[in-house]
Amino acid sequence: MLNAGRDLFLQDAFSVGLISSSNDAGSIGCLVWDFLPDGVDVVVDPAVIVPDTVHLSIASPEIDRPCAVVEREGSRLHLAYMR
């Protein structure tokens, strides 16, 4: 009985996404920690330099849109959706 109730509250804690920029042919993998109405919080490899504007792709939930980096704290970034 206890295990059945416990499964009800289990959810994915994060998603995996790809960040790309117009001046680079490759993509940067990122870990998405939080989905917000205006954007997402992601973590990238600390050695990677992320430009101020990027394109973010996430399979689930389906997100494929341009973003601006509006906050940087070490390897954690807040990406705001651009229109």
C-alpha positions as CSV (number, residue, x, y, z in Angstrom):
1,M,0.0,0.0,0.0
2,L,2.8,2.4,0.9
3,N,4.6,1.9,-2.4
4,A,1.5,2.5,-4.5
5,G,1.1,6.0,-2.9
6,R,4.7,6.7,-3.3
7,D,4.7,6.2,-7.1
8,L,2.0,8.8,-7.4
9,F,4.5,11.5,-6.4
10,L,7.5,10.4,-8.5
11,Q,8.2,12.7,-11.5
12,D,11.2,13.4,-13.7
13,A,13.5,15.9,-11.9
14,F,15.1,17.2,-15.1
15,S,15.3,17.0,-18.9
16,V,18.1,17.0,-21.3
17,G,18.3,19.7,-24.0
18,L,20.6,21.0,-26.8
19,I,21.8,24.6,-27.1
20,S,23.1,25.8,-30.5
21,S,24.2,29.2,-31.8
22,S,24.3,30.7,-35.2
23,N,28.0,31.1,-35.3
24,D,28.8,27.5,-34.3
25,A,27.9,24.4,-36.2
26,G,27.9,22.2,-33.1
27,S,25.4,21.8,-30.2
28,I,26.0,22.0,-26.5
29,G,24.3,19.5,-24.2
30,C,22.5,21.0,-21.2
31,L,20.6,19.7,-18.2
32,V,17.2,21.5,-17.7
33,W,16.5,22.0,-14.1
34,D,13.4,24.2,-14.1
35,F,10.7,25.2,-16.6
36,L,9.3,28.7,-16.1
37,P,6.6,30.6,-18.0
38,D,9.3,33.0,-19.5
39,G,12.1,30.4,-20.0
40,V,14.2,27.7,-18.5
41,D,17.1,27.2,-16.0
42,V,19.8,25.0,-17.4
43,V,23.3,23.8,-16.4
44,V,26.1,23.4,-19.0
45,D,29.7,22.1,-18.8
46,P,31.7,24.8,-16.9
47,A,34.3,24.8,-19.7
48,V,31.8,25.7,-22.4
49,I,31.3,29.4,-23.4
50,V,27.6,30.1,-24.2
51,P,26.9,33.2,-26.3
52,D,24.2,35.7,-25.2
53,T,21.6,34.4,-27.8
54,V,21.1,30.7,-28.5
55,H,18.6,28.2,-29.9
56,L,17.2,25.7,-27.4
57,S,15.8,22.3,-28.3
58,I,14.2,20.0,-25.8
59,A,12.4,16.8,-26.8
60,S,10.0,16.5,-23.8
61,P,8.3,18.9,-23.4
62,E,8.6,19.8,-27.0
63,I,10.5,23.1,-27.0
64,D,12.4,24.5,-30.1
65,R,12.9,28.2,-29.9
66,P,15.4,31.0,-29.7
67,C,16.5,32.2,-26.3
68,A,18.5,34.9,-24.6
69,V,20.8,34.3,-21.7
70,V,19.6,36.7,-19.1
71,E,21.4,35.4,-16.0
72,R,24.6,33.5,-15.5
73,E,25.8,31.9,-12.2
74,G,28.8,29.7,-12.9
75,S,27.6,26.9,-15.2
76,R,23.9,27.6,-14.4
77,L,22.1,29.8,-16.9
78,H,18.6,31.3,-17.1
79,L,17.4,31.3,-20.7
80,A,14.5,33.6,-21.5
81,Y,12.3,32.7,-24.5
82,M,12.6,35.2,-27.4
83,R,9.7,36.0,-29.7
